[in-house]
Amino acid sequence: MIECELVSGGERWGRGPKKDIHSSNKARVDSPAWHLVEALATLVSPDGNEPAIDGYGAKARALSASEKAMVATAARRLDEAVAKREMGVDHWVHDVSWVEALERLVSRPTVNIEGLVGGYTGPGGKTILPHRAVAKLDLRLVPDMTAAESLAALKAHLAVRQAGLAARAGVPAHQAIDVHRGPRPGALERLDPAHVVHPVSDAHFPLRDGLVEPARRRRHHRLLTRRQRAGLGGVAVDRRLVAVG
């Protein structure tokens, strides 16, 4: 898994305010928040369900026939209604079947917004044009994908898209995106294991009954971090800060 932050700010973008200003100024001043929203929209399909980063997932390995058989076995054993109730959802993406939902869970890379913050978020309203907006993302990797290649794909995708935005805005492309190195690889190991959802382990360990069940998450987290520390391969956990503007 890769975790990163996309940061849009007037300071780095070269457009928009360098501090929060009154919202009436939107008529004449660019918005870093809208700049971020436009960049985020390029990362996924219009419905938000399919990654659209150029080259991301190109090497993702499809499930084998035996793995699909294990998922089918798990689908018969597990209760779809219970799973939906526990997550508080009524539909799977694209209204796929229970079996396909489980196949997607254990085999599909994702681009997820885990947090989105910008401007005033307190009670009521506050008429400001915020100078900064931040999106926290996680990109879930699956077998045959690597953190290095996936991160490079994200950077390249944003660079191309931001160059287009910069051209329309009349500013040099290098002012539209700035990439920063974040904490060292493996930063996720310091988080509580509850934050490491079981699909991360699915990408590294045999499927056995088709799924890594929630009760086994903590054990698989320990196995995963030991595997990383021992340098035994698998998808490296990585964390980067990516600034948009």
ABEGO torsion letter per residue (X at the ends): XBBBBBBBBAAAAGBEBABBBBAAAAAABBBAAAAAAAAAAAABBAAGABBABBGBGAABBBBBAAAAAAAAAAAAABBAAAAAAAAGBABBBGGBBAAAAAAAAAABBBBBBABBBBEBABBEBBBBBBABBBBBBBBBBBBGBBAAAAAAAAAAAAAAAAAAAAAAAGBBAAAABBBBBBBBBGAAAABBAAABBAAAAAAABBAEAGBBBAAAAAAAAAAAAAAAAAGAEEBBBBBBBBBBX
